[in-house]
Amino acid sequence: MTITAALVLFAVIWFMTLLIVLPIRIKTQGDLGDIVPGTHAGAPEVHHMKKKIWITTGISVVLWAIIAGIIISGVISVRDFDWLNQLEPRE
């Protein structure tokens, strides 16, 4: 695995994790009963973004280490997903 591949893998894992973490424990204006005129009731009032970014980063580091370890060890390779035998050399 190259450095670029490792960074791309981390970025993909990080953003996927962020999209899962974002809606957790969010308090909307509708929940609190204090809707600002001109905004949607589902707009966040308290979002805790800094805390969620740190949680996302921690989870992503753990997931990246596991996935990168599997890729580097060779337990799973690209050939394991070659169901149509496209990687076999042609004669």
Backbone as JSON Lines, residues from 0, in Angstrom:
{"i":0,"aa":"M","n":[0.86,-1.17,0.0],"ca":[0.0,0.0,0.0],"c":[0.9,1.23,0.0]}
{"i":1,"aa":"T","n":[0.65,2.11,-0.95],"ca":[1.44,3.33,-1.05],"c":[0.92,4.36,-0.04]}
{"i":2,"aa":"I","n":[1.68,5.41,0.15],"ca":[1.28,6.47,1.08],"c":[0.0,7.15,0.58]}
{"i":3,"aa":"T","n":[-0.08,7.35,-0.72],"ca":[-1.28,7.97,-1.29],"c":[-2.5,7.09,-1.07]}
{"i":4,"aa":"A","n":[-2.35,5.8,-1.29],"ca":[-3.47,4.88,-1.08],"c":[-3.89,4.86,0.39]}
{"i":5,"aa":"A","n":[-2.92,4.92,1.29],"ca":[-3.23,4.94,2.72],"c":[-3.99,6.21,3.1]}
{"i":6,"aa":"L","n":[-3.58,7.34,2.54],"ca":[-4.26,8.61,2.83],"c":[-5.67,8.63,2.25]}
{"i":7,"aa":"V","n":[-5.84,8.11,1.05],"ca":[-7.17,8.05,0.44],"c":[-8.07,7.12,1.25]}
{"i":8,"aa":"L","n":[-7.55,5.98,1.67],"ca":[-8.32,5.05,2.49],"c":[-8.75,5.72,3.79]}
{"i":9,"aa":"F","n":[-7.83,6.45,4.43],"ca":[-8.17,7.14,5.67],"c":[-9.24,8.2,5.43]}
{"i":10,"aa":"A","n":[-9.11,8.97,4.34],"ca":[-10.08,10.03,4.05],"c":[-11.48,9.45,3.81]}
{"i":11,"aa":"V","n":[-11.55,8.35,3.08],"ca":[-12.84,7.72,2.82],"c":[-13.46,7.21,4.12]}
{"i":12,"aa":"I","n":[-12.66,6.55,4.94],"ca":[-13.16,6.04,6.23],"c":[-13.59,7.2,7.11]}
{"i":13,"aa":"W","n":[-12.8,8.29,7.14],"ca":[-13.1,9.44,7.99],"c":[-14.44,10.08,7.61]}
{"i":14,"aa":"F","n":[-14.65,10.32,6.32],"ca":[-15.89,10.96,5.91],"c":[-17.1,10.05,6.09]}
{"i":15,"aa":"M","n":[-16.93,8.75,5.85],"ca":[-18.05,7.83,6.09],"c":[-18.4,7.79,7.58]}
{"i":16,"aa":"T","n":[-17.39,7.79,8.42],"ca":[-17.62,7.79,9.86],"c":[-18.27,9.1,10.31]}
{"i":17,"aa":"L","n":[-17.83,10.22,9.73],"ca":[-18.42,11.51,10.08],"c":[-19.92,11.53,9.76]}
{"i":18,"aa":"L","n":[-20.29,10.99,8.6],"ca":[-21.7,10.97,8.22],"c":[-22.53,10.1,9.16]}
{"i":19,"aa":"I","n":[-21.91,9.13,9.79],"ca":[-22.63,8.29,10.76],"c":[-22.71,9.01,12.12]}
{"i":20,"aa":"V","n":[-21.64,9.71,12.5],"ca":[-21.57,10.35,13.82],"c":[-22.39,11.64,13.89]}
{"i":21,"aa":"L","n":[-22.51,12.36,12.78],"ca":[-23.18,13.67,12.8],"c":[-24.57,13.67,13.42]}
{"i":22,"aa":"P","n":[-25.47,12.76,13.08],"ca":[-26.82,12.87,13.65],"c":[-26.97,12.38,15.09]}
{"i":23,"aa":"I","n":[-25.91,11.86,15.67],"ca":[-26.0,11.34,17.03],"c":[-26.06,12.49,18.04]}
{"i":24,"aa":"R","n":[-27.04,12.45,18.94],"ca":[-27.23,13.42,20.03],"c":[-27.36,14.85,19.55]}
{"i":25,"aa":"I","n":[-27.98,15.06,18.4],"ca":[-28.18,16.42,17.91],"c":[-29.48,16.96,18.49]}
{"i":26,"aa":"K","n":[-29.46,18.22,18.88],"ca":[-30.66,18.88,19.4],"c":[-31.09,19.93,18.39]}
{"i":27,"aa":"T","n":[-32.28,19.76,17.85],"ca":[-32.77,20.69,16.84],"c":[-33.56,21.81,17.49]}
{"i":28,"aa":"Q","n":[-33.84,22.85,16.7],"ca":[-34.64,23.96,17.19],"c":[-36.05,23.48,17.52]}
{"i":29,"aa":"G","n":[-36.56,22.54,16.74],"ca":[-37.9,22.0,17.01],"c":[-37.94,21.23,18.3]}
{"i":30,"aa":"D","n":[-36.86,20.5,18.62],"ca":[-36.81,19.75,19.88],"c":[-36.83,20.68,21.09]}
{"i":31,"aa":"L","n":[-36.13,21.79,20.96],"ca":[-36.03,22.72,22.08],"c":[-37.18,23.72,22.11]}
{"i":32,"aa":"G","n":[-38.0,23.77,21.06],"ca":[-39.15,24.67,21.02],"c":[-38.79,26.12,20.78]}
{"i":33,"aa":"D","n":[-37.59,26.39,20.3],"ca":[-37.14,27.76,20.06],"c":[-36.76,27.9,18.59]}
{"i":34,"aa":"I","n":[-37.77,28.0,17.72],"ca":[-37.53,28.06,16.28],"c":[-37.33,29.52,15.87]}
{"i":35,"aa":"V","n":[-36.18,29.79,15.28],"ca":[-35.86,31.13,14.79],"c":[-36.64,31.35,13.49]}
{"i":36,"aa":"P","n":[-37.36,32.47,13.37],"ca":[-38.11,32.72,12.15],"c":[-37.21,32.7,10.91]}
{"i":37,"aa":"G","n":[-37.68,32.0,9.88],"ca":[-36.91,31.9,8.64],"c":[-36.02,30.67,8.57]}
{"i":38,"aa":"T","n":[-35.98,29.87,9.63],"ca":[-35.18,28.64,9.62],"c":[-36.1,27.44,9.76]}
{"i":39,"aa":"H","n":[-35.57,26.29,9.39],"ca":[-36.33,25.05,9.48],"c":[-36.3,24.54,10.92]}
{"i":40,"aa":"A","n":[-37.38,23.87,11.33],"ca":[-37.45,23.34,12.7],"c":[-36.39,22.27,12.94]}
{"i":41,"aa":"G","n":[-35.9,21.63,11.86],"ca":[-34.88,20.59,12.0],"c":[-33.47,21.13,12.02]}
{"i":42,"aa":"A","n":[-33.31,22.45,11.97],"ca":[-31.97,23.03,12.02],"c":[-31.36,22.8,13.41]}
{"i":43,"aa":"P","n":[-30.07,22.43,13.45],"ca":[-29.47,22.14,14.75],"c":[-29.31,23.38,15.62]}
{"i":44,"aa":"E","n":[-29.63,23.21,16.87],"ca":[-29.41,24.27,17.85],"c":[-28.09,24.03,18.57]}
{"i":45,"aa":"V","n":[-27.88,22.8,19.0],"ca":[-26.65,22.38,19.66],"c":[-26.11,21.2,18.87]}
{"i":46,"aa":"H","n":[-24.92,21.32,18.31],"ca":[-24.41,20.26,17.44],"c":[-23.13,19.6,17.92]}
{"i":47,"aa":"H","n":[-22.36,20.23,18.79],"ca":[-21.14,19.65,19.36],"c":[-20.16,19.2,18.27]}
{"i":48,"aa":"M","n":[-19.9,20.05,17.27],"ca":[-19.06,19.66,16.14],"c":[-17.62,19.3,16.54]}
{"i":49,"aa":"K","n":[-17.02,20.07,17.43],"ca":[-15.63,19.79,17.81],"c":[-15.51,18.4,18.43]}
{"i":50,"aa":"K","n":[-16.43,18.07,19.31],"ca":[-16.43,16.76,19.95],"c":[-16.66,15.66,18.92]}
{"i":51,"aa":"K","n":[-17.56,15.89,17.98],"ca":[-17.87,14.89,16.96],"c":[-16.69,14.68,16.0]}
{"i":52,"aa":"I","n":[-15.96,15.75,15.71],"ca":[-14.77,15.63,14.86],"c":[-13.72,14.76,15.55]}
{"i":53,"aa":"W","n":[-13.52,14.96,16.85],"ca":[-12.54,14.14,17.59],"c":[-12.99,12.68,17.68]}
{"i":54,"aa":"I","n":[-14.27,12.46,17.91],"ca":[-14.79,11.09,17.95],"c":[-14.61,10.43,16.59]}
{"i":55,"aa":"T","n":[-14.93,11.16,15.53],"ca":[-14.78,10.65,14.16],"c":[-13.33,10.28,13.88]}
{"i":56,"aa":"T","n":[-12.41,11.14,14.28],"ca":[-11.0,10.88,14.04],"c":[-10.53,9.64,14.8]}
{"i":57,"aa":"G","n":[-10.93,9.5,16.05],"ca":[-10.54,8.33,16.84],"c":[-11.07,7.03,16.26]}
{"i":58,"aa":"I","n":[-12.33,7.02,15.9],"ca":[-12.92,5.81,15.31],"c":[-12.25,5.5,13.98]}
{"i":59,"aa":"S","n":[-11.98,6.55,13.19],"ca":[-11.37,6.36,11.87],"c":[-9.96,5.8,11.97]}
{"i":60,"aa":"V","n":[-9.2,6.25,12.95],"ca":[-7.83,5.73,13.12],"c":[-7.87,4.24,13.44]}
{"i":61,"aa":"V","n":[-8.78,3.84,14.31],"ca":[-8.89,2.42,14.67],"c":[-9.32,1.59,13.46]}
{"i":62,"aa":"L","n":[-10.36,2.05,12.75],"ca":[-10.83,1.32,11.57],"c":[-9.76,1.27,10.48]}
{"i":63,"aa":"W","n":[-9.05,2.39,10.28],"ca":[-8.0,2.43,9.27],"c":[-6.88,1.45,9.61]}
{"i":64,"aa":"A","n":[-6.49,1.39,10.87],"ca":[-5.42,0.47,11.28],"c":[-5.83,-0.98,11.02]}
{"i":65,"aa":"I","n":[-7.07,-1.32,11.3],"ca":[-7.54,-2.68,11.07],"c":[-7.57,-2.99,9.57]}
{"i":66,"aa":"I","n":[-8.17,-2.1,8.79],"ca":[-8.3,-2.34,7.35],"c":[-6.93,-2.32,6.66]}
{"i":67,"aa":"A","n":[-6.08,-1.37,7.01],"ca":[-4.74,-1.32,6.43],"c":[-3.93,-2.55,6.8]}
{"i":68,"aa":"G","n":[-4.08,-3.03,8.03],"ca":[-3.39,-4.26,8.43],"c":[-3.83,-5.46,7.62]}
{"i":69,"aa":"I","n":[-5.12,-5.55,7.34],"ca":[-5.63,-6.65,6.53],"c":[-5.09,-6.56,5.11]}
{"i":70,"aa":"I","n":[-5.07,-5.35,4.55],"ca":[-4.57,-5.17,3.18],"c":[-3.07,-5.47,3.11]}
{"i":71,"aa":"I","n":[-2.3,-4.95,4.04],"ca":[-0.84,-5.14,4.01],"c":[-0.46,-6.6,4.26]}
{"i":72,"aa":"S","n":[-1.2,-7.28,5.14],"ca":[-0.87,-8.67,5.44],"c":[-1.19,-9.6,4.28]}
{"i":73,"aa":"G","n":[-2.06,-9.18,3.38],"ca":[-2.4,-10.02,2.24],"c":[-3.52,-11.0,2.5]}
{"i":74,"aa":"V","n":[-4.17,-10.89,3.65],"ca":[-5.29,-11.78,3.97],"c":[-6.38,-11.63,2.91]}
{"i":75,"aa":"I","n":[-6.64,-10.4,2.5],"ca":[-7.59,-10.12,1.44],"c":[-6.86,-9.32,0.37]}
{"i":76,"aa":"S","n":[-6.99,-9.74,-0.88],"ca":[-6.34,-9.02,-1.97],"c":[-7.37,-8.7,-3.06]}
{"i":77,"aa":"V","n":[-6.93,-8.0,-4.08],"ca":[-7.81,-7.66,-5.19],"c":[-8.28,-8.92,-5.91]}
{"i":78,"aa":"R","n":[-7.45,-9.93,-5.98],"ca":[-7.81,-11.17,-6.66],"c":[-8.97,-11.9,-5.96]}
{"i":79,"aa":"D","n":[-9.17,-11.65,-4.69],"ca":[-10.3,-12.25,-3.98],"c":[-11.64,-11.71,-4.47]}
{"i":80,"aa":"F","n":[-11.63,-10.54,-5.09],"ca":[-12.86,-9.93,-5.59],"c":[-12.99,-10.06,-7.11]}
{"i":81,"aa":"D","n":[-12.13,-10.84,-7.72],"ca":[-12.14,-11.02,-9.18],"c":[-13.05,-12.2,-9.54]}
{"i":82,"aa":"W","n":[-14.36,-11.94,-9.47],"ca":[-15.33,-13.01,-9.72],"c":[-15.48,-13.33,-11.2]}
{"i":83,"aa":"L","n":[-15.09,-12.42,-12.07],"ca":[-15.24,-12.63,-13.51],"c":[-13.91,-12.99,-14.19]}
{"i":84,"aa":"N","n":[-12.9,-13.29,-13.4],"ca":[-11.56,-13.67,-13.88],"c":[-10.99,-12.64,-14.85]}
{"i":85,"aa":"Q","n":[-11.15,-11.39,-14.55],"ca":[-10.62,-10.31,-15.39],"c":[-9.13,-10.1,-15.15]}
{"i":86,"aa":"L","n":[-8.59,-10.57,-14.04],"ca":[-7.19,-10.36,-13.72],"c":[-6.29,-11.48,-14.25]}
{"i":87,"aa":"E","n":[-6.87,-12.53,-14.77],"ca":[-6.07,-13.62,-15.32],"c":[-5.4,-13.18,-16.61]}
{"i":88,"aa":"P","n":[-4.16,-13.56,-16.83],"ca":[-3.48,-13.15,-18.07],"c":[-4.15,-13.78,-19.28]}
{"i":89,"aa":"R","n":[-4.29,-12.98,-20.34],"ca":[-4.91,-13.46,-21.57],"c":[-3.86,-14.1,-22.46]}
{"i":90,"aa":"E","n":[-4.26,-15.12,-23.18],"ca":[-3.3,-15.83,-24.07],"c":[-3.4,-15.34,-25.48]}
